Amino acid sequence: MVKTYSISEIATLTRLSAPTLRYYESIGLIHPVRNEANYRIFTDQDIRWLTFIKRAKATGMPLSKIITYAQLRKQGNSTIAARIRLLR
């Protein structure tokens, strides 16, 4: 069974505010699933992705480039070279 987290739990674990998480969702940077009550549900995979986002932002990478990276990531392994170029 996959461990899941609420938005308040994920906010505490990642040290990102709930409004920031909602904003990231609104711009398509994260895609939490919703439960029957329509609450956002996060997983350990989401924690890893949010950690990457925080590290990218810490380097000064703008959100627009992080969004581009996320779009490339969704396309699969064929975009690894493009992702590496973007990170450089």
N, C-alpha and C positions, 0 to 999 in steps of 0.2 A: 504494500500500500504506500502511495506517495504522500509524504508529509506536505501539508498545505498550511498557508498562513493568511491571516486577514490583513487588511491594509494597515491597521494599527500595529500589528506584529511586524510586518515588513518594514514599516516606517522606523520602528525601534531598531530592528536588526541592521538596516542599511544606513540609518541616521539621515534619511531623507524624509521630508515632511509629507503628510498625506496630500496636501494641495500640490506638491511637486509631483508626486506619483500620479495624481489625477491629470495634471498637465501633460506629463510624459505619455500617458494613455491618449489624451486628446490629440496629440501631434503624431501618434502612431509609433512612438518609440518603444512602448511596452504594450503587451496584449494579454492582460490577465483574463482568465476565464471567469464566468459568473456562475454562482450557485443558484439553486431554486429560488432563493429569496432575492436574487439579483445583486448579491454582495460580490465584490471582487475577491478572487482566490488566487494566491501566489504560491509558487513552488520554489524548491532549491535552485532550479534552473533560472528562475526569475531573479533570485538573489545574485547568482553569478553574473547575469547580464547587467543588473543594476550596479554591481561592483565595477564592471568594465566601464559603464557610462561614467561613474564617478571618477575613475582613474583617467579616462579620456578628458573629462572636463578639467581635472587637476593639471593636465599638461597644457591647458589653454585651448584645446580643441573646441571650436564653437558647436553648438547643438546642430546647426545645419549640416556640418560634416559628420557628426555622429549619426544623424538620421540617414545620410547617404550610406554610411557604413552599414547601418541596420538593414537598409534596403538591399545592399549587396549580399549581406549575410543570409537574408531570406532566400536569395536565389541559389544558394548552395555552394558547393566546393569549386565550381567553375569560376567563381569570382575571387578566389583567394589572392591571386596576383594583384587584382585591382584593390582589394582591401589592404594589402601590404603597402602598395603605393600611397594610398590615402593616409595610412598611419605614419608613413615617413614624412 
